[in-house]
């Protein structure tokens, strides 16, 4: 589905309205600054060791974070519609420790901390907005990571089905298995076992 510019603007503003009430002028500033970019499936947005101040907001599509461990990809997170990602390296301006790529054709808003500084000086309410969004996302990310560490692969998978059922359908099995910390064959066996339990 091809989204119009107006529709993309509205998706962004609806997301932000959960955090603060924005004036019409502030909404217009955000819309004017928002840089909507289209990326093809397979595009690498950030590489290990790369310096970048970019952050990402997903309008449409799916992006993934992963580490390379002994030439093997270890997936750590997926981001889909109305989710935001600011890599730690963008805040500290140090080389990235991981990769970010597009698992689907994606429409993203790409922002940078340099633009933010100019914006915040003129519109303090937007600084508050970004701080609230950042704190909320960090908190959710930390809770998810803590739960992930103490869960078995089966618990992780069931949790994923409960919280983000769309991912189980959208993500290729080998990426899903990597995220769960098991092999694709183990994931297939686990799925079959769970289906038998239900039936």
N, C-alpha and C positions, 0 to 999 in steps of 0.2 A: 504494500500500500504506500503510495507516494503522499507525503504530507506537504501541505501548503505552508508557506512562511508564517501565516497567521496562526495556523494550527500548532506549529512548533513553538511559536511565541507563547501561546496559551498553555501548552504543556509545562513549559519552564516556569511561567508565572504562577500556575496552580501549585507546582511543587514548592516554590518559595513562599507562597502565602501561608503554608503550614507553620512557618517560623515567625514572620513579622508581617504587619500590615504596611504595605508600600503605598506611597502617594502615587498619583498618576504620573508626576514628573519622574519619580524614581523608577516606575515601571517602564517608562519610555526610554530612560537612560539604559536600563538593563537590556531592553530589546535592541536598542541601537548598537550596544557594545557586543552583544552576543554574536559569536562567530560560529555559525552553523557550517560544519564541514562534513562532506560525505567521504566515507572510506570503504574500499572494497574488502570483502572477506579475505583474510590472510594478511592484511596490512599490519606491519609491526609499528606500533605507535611509540614505543620506548624500548631501548635495548639495555641490557646489563652494561654498566660502565658509562652510559651516556649521561650527559648533563642536560637537564631540561627543567624549565619552570612551569611547564604546562600542567593543567588539571583538566579533567574531563567530566562532562555531564551527558548521559546517554538519552537522546531523544528517541531513537529507534535503533534496535540491533542488540548486539551482545559483545562485550569485550572481556578479556581474560588476563589475569596476572599469573605468571609462572616463573620459577627458578630453573636454571640448568644445573643439574647435579650429575656429574660423571656422564655427560652427553645425553642425559635423560631429562625430559621436561617434567617438573613437579608443579602441578596446578594448585594455586592457593585460593583463588577467588574468581567469581564471575560477576559482572555488572550488566544489568539490563535496563529497560525503560525506566526513566525517572530516578536513576541512581547516579551518584556522583563519586568520583575517585580523584583524590589528590595524593600522588605518590609522596612518601616522606622525603624523598630526594629533592622534590620540587620546593619543599619548605626550607630544607637545610642547604639547598644548592650543592649537593654532593653527588658523586656518581651513583646512578641507580643500581640497586642490588638485584633487580629482577626485570623481566620483560612484560610488556603489555601488548596484546595483539587483538585483532578483530576476528571473532568467530563467525560473524555474519556481516553482510553488507550493513554498514552502520551510519547513522547521522548523529554526530556529536557536537556539543559546544566545547570548544577548546579555549580555555582562559589561561592567563599567566599572572603571576604575582606582581609583575611590574605594572600591568594595567590596573590591578587591584589597588595598589598604593595611590595612584593618581585619583582613582575613583573615590576611595575612602576619605581622602582629604576634602573632597567637595561634598560628599554625601555620607556623613557619619552613620546614618541608619543602615546603609549597605554594609558597613564594616561589622555592625552588630549582627546583621543577617548572616554574613559569611562565617562569623564566629560561632553563631548558634548552629548553623548547618554543619560546620566542621566538628563541633563538640558532639553533636548528635550522631553523626556518622562514625566518629572515632569510638564513641561509647558502644554503639551497636556492633561495630567491628570487633572490639575487645571482648564483648560478651560472646559473640559468635565464635571467636578464636578460642576462648576459654572452654566453651562447651565442646568445641571440635576436639581439643586436646584430650579430654577425658572420655570421649565417646568411642565405641567400637565402630568399624566400618558400616555394620548393619544399622546401628543407631544413627550414624551420620546420614546414611541414605534415607532412612525413614523420616528423619528430621527435615531433610531436603524436600521430600515428597509432601510433607505437611506444610512447610513454610513457603517453598518455592516450587510448586508442582510443575510449572512451565519449563523449568530447567531440565527436568528429567526427559522431556520430549524434545527440547531444542538442542541440547548439548550432545555431540557425538560421544559414543560409549567410552572410547579410549580417554577422552578428556575428563569425563565424569569419573572414570576409574582412577585416574591420576589424582583428581581432587579428593577422592575418598581414601586414597593411599593403598589401593589394591590393583590387581591386574584386571584387564578387560574380561578375562576368562572367569575370574572370581566374581566379578560383578554380574556376569551372565548367570552363573550358578546361584548367586544370592537372589537375583530377581526371580528365577524359576522357583526357588525354595519359598519365597514370600508369596508367590502366586498360588502355590500348592496349599500354603497355610490358609489363605483366604477362601479357597475353594474347598 
